[in-house]
Amino acid sequence: MINNFNDKVAIIKDQFAQNFKSMKRNQVENPSHYNSGKIEVIDFIEDQNLNFNLGNAVKYISRAGKKDPAKFREDLEKAIWYLNRELKKSK
């Protein structure tokens, strides 16, 4: 039983803190722009054993414009940058 105002405030603060932690964890672990298909990009990258450059290229291509539609071209340019870096390594 809640006896006074301070007890009510403490309960509300605790509930808020728990909800905030859950929301923050979801934003870190499963942001909406990561989940537009049947699998997450990281699962594909790991399944294919892609290295850093190739994995980042796949990531930027698959998410192009999803986090910020205005950055569609920038995302593709980042993918190209990683592909060019990988091509330089293979010379």
C-alpha positions as CSV (number, residue, x, y, z in Angstrom):
1,M,0.0,0.0,0.0
2,I,1.2,3.4,-0.9
3,N,1.4,5.6,2.2
4,N,2.4,9.0,1.0
5,F,3.3,11.2,-1.9
6,N,7.1,10.3,-1.7
7,D,6.3,6.6,-1.9
8,K,4.2,7.3,-5.1
9,V,7.0,9.3,-6.6
10,A,9.6,6.6,-5.9
11,I,7.4,4.0,-7.5
12,I,6.8,6.1,-10.6
13,K,10.6,6.9,-10.9
14,D,11.4,3.2,-10.7
15,Q,8.8,2.3,-13.3
16,F,10.1,5.0,-15.6
17,A,13.7,3.9,-15.1
18,Q,12.8,0.3,-16.0
19,N,10.9,1.4,-19.1
20,F,13.7,3.7,-20.2
21,K,16.3,0.9,-19.9
22,S,14.0,-1.3,-22.0
23,M,13.5,1.4,-24.7
24,K,17.2,2.2,-24.8
25,R,18.1,-1.5,-25.1
26,N,15.7,-1.9,-28.0
27,Q,17.2,1.1,-29.8
28,V,20.7,-0.4,-29.4
29,E,19.9,-4.0,-30.1
30,N,17.1,-3.8,-32.7
31,P,16.7,-0.3,-34.2
32,S,13.8,-0.2,-36.7
33,H,16.1,0.5,-39.7
34,Y,17.9,-2.8,-39.0
35,N,14.8,-4.9,-39.5
36,S,13.3,-4.3,-42.9
37,G,13.5,-7.8,-44.3
38,K,13.3,-11.4,-43.0
39,I,16.8,-11.4,-41.4
40,E,19.0,-8.8,-39.8
41,V,22.0,-7.6,-41.9
42,I,24.4,-8.6,-39.1
43,D,23.2,-12.2,-39.3
44,F,23.8,-12.3,-43.0
45,I,27.3,-10.8,-42.7
46,E,28.2,-13.3,-39.9
47,D,26.7,-16.2,-41.9
48,Q,28.8,-15.3,-44.9
49,N,31.9,-14.7,-42.9
50,L,32.4,-11.3,-44.5
51,N,35.3,-9.2,-43.5
52,F,35.0,-5.7,-42.1
53,N,35.0,-3.8,-45.5
54,L,32.6,-6.2,-47.2
55,G,30.3,-6.4,-44.2
56,N,30.1,-2.6,-44.0
57,A,29.4,-2.4,-47.8
58,V,26.5,-4.9,-47.4
59,K,25.3,-3.0,-44.3
60,Y,25.2,0.4,-46.1
61,I,23.6,-1.0,-49.2
62,S,20.9,-2.9,-47.4
63,R,20.0,0.0,-45.1
64,A,20.4,2.8,-47.7
65,G,18.0,5.6,-46.9
66,K,16.1,3.6,-44.2
67,K,17.4,5.5,-41.2
68,D,17.2,8.8,-43.0
69,P,15.7,8.9,-46.5
70,A,17.7,12.1,-47.3
71,K,20.9,10.1,-46.9
72,F,20.2,7.4,-49.4
73,R,22.9,8.6,-51.8
74,E,25.4,9.1,-48.9
75,D,24.8,5.6,-47.7
76,L,25.5,4.2,-51.1
77,E,28.7,6.3,-51.4
78,K,29.8,4.9,-48.0
79,A,29.2,1.3,-49.4
80,I,31.3,2.2,-52.5
81,W,34.1,3.6,-50.3
82,Y,34.3,0.3,-48.4
83,L,34.3,-1.7,-51.6
84,N,37.1,0.5,-53.1
85,R,39.1,0.0,-49.9
86,E,38.6,-3.8,-50.2
87,L,39.6,-3.7,-53.9
88,K,42.8,-1.8,-53.0
89,K,43.7,-4.6,-50.6
90,S,43.4,-7.2,-53.3
91,K,46.0,-5.6,-55.7
